[in-house]
Amino acid sequence: MRKFTAIIERCPDTGLYVGYVPGLPGAHSQGQTIDELNANLAEVIELLLQDGEPELESEFVGTQTVQVG
């Protein structure tokens, strides 16, 4: 079993959760709940893995808070 890190945001217009896996082209989806988004992302990633081992375009490092002003 493999694990991928997803970035999740909430769309202010639709209220949907939107997520993507940094560095993995095509690995993005949305859902009405976090659980639905997670299931949708898992399905997309599984489909991408069927084509063989994907070549990651970048590596997720983390998040950082930036203070201004």
HELIX and SHEET records of a PDB file:
HELIX    1   1 ILE A   34  GLN A   50  1                                  17    
SHEET    1   A 3 ILE A   7  ARG A  10  0                                        
SHEET    2   A 3 TYR A  17  TYR A  20 -1                                        
SHEET    3   A 3 HIS A  28  GLY A  31 -1                                        
END                                                                             
